[in-house]
Each structure stands twice: as C-alpha cells, then as structure tokens.
Amino acid sequence: MFDFLSKLWRLTLPYRGRLILGILFGVIAGVMEAALVIVIYVVFAAVFPTDGGAQVEAELTRLQPYAPDLVAFFRAQLAGFAQTPSTAAVVLLVSLIPLTMLARGVVGYLNAYLLNWVAVRTLGDLRARLLDHLLHLPLRMVQKFGTGELMSRLTSDVGALHNALAASFVSLVKDPVAIVAFLVVLLVKFQSLTLTALLVFPVCVVPVVIYARKLRKATERLQSDAAEVSQTMHQALSGVWLVKAYNLESTVIGDFMRRIAGYNSRWMRATRASEIPGPLIEVAATVGLAIMLGAVALRSGSRGSATEFMAFVMAIILSYQRVRSLIKLQNLLIQARAASRRVFELLETPSDLTDPPAPKPVPAGHIDVHFDRVSFSYDGKPAVEGIDLLIPAGKMVALVGPSGAGKSTLASLLLRFHDPQQGAVRLGGIDLRELAQKPLRDRMAVVSQDVVIFHDTIRYNIALGRPGATEAEIIAAAQHAHAHEFITAKPEGYDTVVGERGAALSGGQRQRIAIARALLRNAPILILDEATSALDTESERAVQAALDTLMVGRTTLCIAHRLSTIQRADLIVVLEHGRIADRGTHEELISRKGLYRRLFELQFGEPSPS
C-alpha cells in the first residue's frame, strides 16, 4: 500500500500547492469535528446550569493558570446568564452551535473541493501519460495487448482509480485527524468512560482484518474481468459485419453474458466484503455503549451529570462514524490499488524502440533507402532473412510475392515500427537507429490497403497529413488526388462527417482521401502497401491516376498483389520465404519464367510476346 500511495504522491507534483492547502483544511475539519462536541457540551451546561454548571466551572478552573482574563470573562458571562440572561446573551450562546456547524461546513467544503480538484487533474494526467506511453510503444507490443484490453485499462481501470481516490482523498486526512481529536477530548474529559469504551475496540478490528483480505482478493480479479467484458464488446462491435453475416448474434451475446455473469459475481463478492464490516462495528459499538450505561446505572454514589454523559455518547458515536469512514477508505484504497496495478504495470512497460541520446539529423532532399543484409523474426519465427536491397532516390521499387513472404515486414522496418535483429536499414547511408523516430517518420508518407479514417470530417482526415495546413493546401491536395470532385458533390463538402472507419465513403473514395493526406504531407519517401488491391476496376483507375501523381519525384517502396500496378516500376523485387528470389524489370522477370511469371500468369494468363 505504501508503494501505491507513494506513486500517487509523485503524480500530484504539479498540483502540490492545492494538495497541501486541501490537506490543511482537512486537518482543521477533523479538529472541528471534536470541537463541535465541546461547543454543544458548553452550551448545554450553560443552559442547564444545575446539571452541567459544576463541570463547566471545573474546566474553567483548569484553564485559569493559562488564560486568567479569558476565564474571568467567561465566568462573568455565565454568572449573568444563570441569574437573568439577556436576549443578546441567549442569542450569542445558542448561536455558537450553528456558527460552529457553518465553520465546519465551509472548511469541509474547501477540503473536499481542493482534494477532488487535485484528484481529477492528477488522474486526467495519468490517463494522458498512459495513452502517450501506448502510442510510443512498438507496434507489436500494442497489438499484443489487444484494443479491448487497452481500452479497459485507459477507461475502466483509470475510472475505478478515479472514483476511489475522489472519495478517499477527502477522508484520508480529515477522518484520522477527527479520530485523534475525539480521542484526546475523550481521554481528557471522560477518562474512565473512555477506557471502558476502548475495551470494545479490538472486537471492531477483527471484521476489518478478515474482510479486507477478502476484498483484496476480489478486487484484484475484478479489473481483469472488466477487461474481458470490454474486449468482448469491442470484438462484437468492430466485427459487426461478420456477426450479422454469419448469424452470430446469439453466440456473441451468450459469450458476453457469461463474462458479465462472472464480473457481476466478483462485484457482489467485493461489495459484501466492503459493506459487512461497517454494521458489525456499529453493533459492537452499541454493545459497548450498553455495557457502559449498565455500569453507570449500577454504580454506587454519584453518576455524573446527564449533560456530561450526553457529550460523551455524542463523541463516541461521532468517533465510531469516523472509524467506519476509515474502513470504507481502506476498502476504497484496496480497490484503487487493484485498479492501479494494471495501469502502472502498463505505464512501466519499457519500449525497446528508443531514440539515441544524440540523434543524427535526417538527411534532407531526395533520399535513397538501403536494406543492408536485414534479418528480422517475429517471436523467433523468421520473417525476412539477409535482405540486401537499394532503393535509389526518386525511384520506385516494387515488392511482390506470395502472402507471408515478408513484404509488409520490410515496410514496417522502414517506418521503424521494429528494428532488425541483424543488419541495418539505412536512410541516406545512416542507420535508422541513429535517427530520432519523429523526424524520421516526418520524411515518410504511407498509403495502405486498410485505410485509417477517423470519425470526423473529410477536411480533418486530409489535414492529418500535415496538421495546420491551410484550406487552400487541403483543397489542392484533394484535387491532385482526384478526390475534390466527389467531396464537393456531397451536401456538406469538406465538412462531411465520414462515420466510423469512413463508413460514409466507398473504398475508392477512402483511398483517395489517404492519397490526398500523403500529398499534403509532401514527404520524400512514399510507402504504398497494396493500395489498390481491394478496389474494383473503375475505382482502381481513379486511384492509380492519383498514385501516379503522388509518386512523381519520390523514393517509393510499393507492395502489390495486383501486378498491373507495378509494371512501370524501376525495379521489381520478388520475395519468397523471406528472401529475395529474383529482381529486375517487368520484362526481364517475365522472360526468366520464374516465380514472377507464374504470379503474372495466375492473374492475367500467358503474357503476350514482346
């Protein structure tokens, strides 16, 4: 628990001023809990002097050496009040209780407001740090976790942490201070009765210890259950086309309900462990109170005043309420720690793709790309081996081959989503590991088969290529991508919201938006990853025309299944089983009657003689 609290303390560093001020108000609020009992005791003793006057006089005598003038003033006021109280004196006296309550309420509000202010901003920062960390992790690590799992940690886990801390921050300071203040008052003013009451306290601790252990076990698994529920929902919604096409609604709902049932069961187990100790403590407290009342009733001689005993009972009840609040606080912190474990575990996951301490500047102008004897494996399974390939500046090199040959792996290595285990990828002769990732990727533009379109306007999706681009630049990019015509045909033009994953656009339109985005980026290196493979013939012509415009003067790495799109490439490289099987121009590869010719014949039949 100490490690968890120390991590939270470090997170509050930017807001330490308000945090300390909130803690200060919490201390004052805790002291005022006990002060309220003293004020009520004094007021009742003054109003009923025959019952409580002797006790007040005894307290004034005790304070005499420390504040003689103040004691003399109070004695004069109480004497006058006991004989012929004036209206002003009565109003002043009885106003002490509501004034104390008002001051207690104001201080308590400031305590709650400031600490919640710190809590909500601290956890907002934590969520932002977590997202930033995830976006900077290697792509394979992000994919390994799964979108649903990551969404659960960003929303459910941090949300649980927020709910727990927003409630516990306020009690964390005020309640312990209030308990100490009550204990001081009780031991000083009602010593014998307090010592009797403390005999019951060990009985109250037993259920706290037992159920805290149960709660910890339940909450540690609860967040994992929540992640599984989130993952199931994400899969169902992201794959809704398949669900409907295969009539899988009942299967998906059945799986979801099983996971929900497990989550609900775990939630109720945590609820029982959280709620049972409170009533048990209250019962134990009332048993103790009953024992004390019996002892007072059976005591021979003076039993003390009713005012004194009323103040004692009020202090005991209020202090037990604070004990119960502390138990709830402990339960909240247990839940928060369980939620934070998964959050901090993800936040502390190291990245194996780091920038060098002193990165070299990325070469300017036209840049050549060299895969220098590159080998790379996924979890020990080779993807590419010994690739030696030069893409000259301003030229187009196409990669072809069967699925799994390593084409997309080379594109990922060029983008530095991964680092090769052997060899190096060089840009202008410089190893990519000697460059900072951000300026490296600023020099590249990507158009892939699976176009990423955000649920926003067409303008926004094009402007992602270069945030801050002017309206004229966005329109010019759309025109060169042959997208301006279909955009302006829509009722809202560039302000058209395209829907989830660009649902309001056709496949060809989404591709042209992606090409416009790449044109706006104006990067010297272009990566085309099967950019036309999913299009019909008419859409392919429009997209290919846009791609021809995009490739002019750029160093281009093109991955293609449709061989019709790469016949004009400066060099075609044939990959098979992660190795280069052949290379040459279209005509050269056709004439050799190797793998490239077999792939060509599968798509177009026997090539005509040149």
CORLINFEN-V406588 format. One line per field, one symbol per residue. psi: psi as a letter, one per 30 degrees, with the letter a starting at -180 (. if undefined). A space follows every 50 residues. Layout:
BEGIN
psi = ???
END
This chain:
BEGIN
psi = eeeeeeeeeefgefgeeeeeeeeeeeeeeeefeeeeeeeeeeeeeeeief efeeeeeeeeeefefeieeeeeeeeeeeeeeedikleeeeeeeffeeeee eeeeeeeeeeeeeeeeeeeeeefeeeeeeeeeeefflkeeeefeekeeee eeeedeeeeeeeeeeeefeefeeeeeeeeeeeeeeeeeeheeeeeeefff eeeffefeeefeeeeeeefefeeeeeeeeeeeeeeeefheeeeeeghgee eeeeeeeeeeeeeeeeeeeeeefefeeeeeeeeeeeeeeeeeeeeeefkk akglleeeeeeeeeeeeeeeeeeeeeeeeeeeeeeeeeefeeeeeefgjl kgjlkleiklkkklakklkjjjhkkkkjhfjkekkhkjkkjlkglkkkkl llkgfgefeeeeeefhflkkflakkkjhfkkffglkeefeffgkkkjlei kjklialeeeeeffeikfkleeeeeeeeefghfeefeffkegbfgkkflk ghfglleeeeeeeeeeeeeeehkfkkjjihfgfglleeeeeeeeeeeeee fkgkjkjkkkejfffgfgkekkkkkkhgljfllaleeeeeffhbeeeeee eeefakkkk.
END
